[in-house]
Amino acid sequence: MGRAMFTYTKKVLESVSFDPLLFYKELEKAIKILLPYEIEELRVWLASFVQEKPELSDCISLIDQ
């Protein structure tokens, strides 16, 4: 089930990436429900994803806490 949640989280984040505030809120939710190793994978994915969307780069600080 964990893998499915990680995949779902990425899809949600991709779908709300048009709105930085909504993206931030969904990222907060993801951090609360994902397992530690999934959060690490999400950090790697997020670093790559925000390169194409610099308006979301502030969200990286949320996951680095």
C-alpha positions as CSV (number, residue, x, y, z in Angstrom):
1,M,0.0,0.0,0.0
2,G,2.9,2.4,0.7
3,R,4.0,2.4,-2.9
4,A,0.5,3.2,-4.1
5,M,0.4,6.2,-1.7
6,F,3.7,7.5,-2.9
7,T,2.5,7.3,-6.5
8,Y,-0.8,8.9,-5.7
9,T,1.0,11.7,-3.9
10,K,3.1,12.5,-6.9
11,K,0.1,12.6,-9.2
12,V,-1.7,14.9,-6.8
13,L,1.3,17.2,-6.6
14,E,1.6,17.3,-10.3
15,S,-2.1,18.1,-10.8
16,V,-2.0,21.0,-8.3
17,S,1.4,22.4,-9.4
18,F,-0.4,25.3,-11.1
19,D,-1.0,26.9,-7.7
20,P,2.0,27.2,-5.3
21,L,-0.2,27.6,-2.2
22,L,-2.2,24.5,-3.0
23,F,1.0,22.6,-3.9
24,Y,2.4,23.6,-0.5
25,K,-0.7,22.3,1.3
26,E,-0.7,19.0,-0.5
27,L,3.0,18.6,0.2
28,E,2.4,19.2,3.9
29,K,-0.3,16.4,3.8
30,A,2.1,14.1,2.0
31,I,4.8,14.5,4.6
32,K,2.4,13.5,7.3
33,I,1.3,10.3,5.7
34,L,4.3,9.0,3.9
35,L,6.9,6.7,5.4
36,P,10.4,8.1,6.0
37,Y,12.0,6.4,3.0
38,E,9.2,7.6,0.8
39,I,9.7,11.2,2.0
40,E,13.3,10.8,1.0
41,E,12.2,9.6,-2.5
42,L,9.8,12.5,-2.6
43,R,12.6,14.9,-1.8
44,V,14.6,13.6,-4.8
45,W,11.5,13.8,-7.1
46,L,10.6,17.3,-5.8
47,A,14.1,18.6,-6.5
48,S,13.8,17.5,-10.1
49,F,10.2,18.6,-10.5
50,V,10.7,22.2,-9.3
51,Q,13.5,22.7,-11.8
52,E,10.8,23.0,-14.4
53,K,8.6,25.1,-12.1
54,P,10.7,27.6,-10.3
55,E,7.6,29.2,-8.6
56,L,7.4,26.0,-6.5
57,S,11.0,26.1,-5.3
58,D,10.1,27.6,-1.9
59,C,8.3,24.3,-1.2
60,I,11.6,22.4,-1.0
61,S,12.2,24.0,2.4
62,L,9.1,22.3,3.8
63,I,10.5,18.8,3.0
64,D,14.0,19.7,4.3
65,Q,12.8,20.4,7.8
